[in-house]
Amino acid sequence: MVVPISRESLPECRVCGMLLDDLDALRGHLEAEHGVSGGGRAPGGPAPGDVSVF
C-alpha cells in the first residue's frame, strides 16, 4: 500500500524554500548549500541539531 506524502509533512529549508525527503537530507542541504552546520550555537541562534528554525 502506498501512502501519499503531503507537502506539509516534508521538511522545508527556510533559507531557500526547498522541500527535502527527511531531516537528514535537510541537514545535509543546509550545510552544503548554505554553510549552516549543527556543530555549535551562535549567540541567539538555534541549539545544535535544531534545524526547525531555518
N, C-alpha and C positions, 0 to 999 in steps of 0.2 A: 504494500500500500504506500503510495506516495503522498506525503503531507506537504501541501503548498506552503512556501515560506513567504510571509508578508513583508513588505518593505519596512514596516515598523519594528520587526523583530531582528533586523540586520543592524550591526554596529555601523555607525556613520562617523567619518572623520569630520570633526568640527572645524578643521582648518580649511579643507577644500570641498567638503560635502560628499566625498566618495563613499559608496557603500561597500563593505567588506564582508567576507564569509563568516568570520568569528573574531573574538577578541585577540587571539594570537596574530591573525592577519592584520588587524588594526594596529597592534603594537609595532609589527614589522614595517608597516606602511608609514607610521608616524616617524620612526627612526630613519628609514631610508629616504623618504620624500621631504620631510620637514625638519630633520635633525633633532627630533624630540626623543629622549630616552627616559627610561624609568629608573636610571641609576642614582638619582638623588632628588632633592627637593629644593627648588628655588624659593626664595622668600615670598611668601604669599601664594606659592604655586601648589600643584597637586602633590599628594603623597606618592611615593614610588609605587609604580604599578597601577595607579588610578588613571585610566585612560578615558573615563567617562566625562571629564571636564574639557576635553579637546574638541 
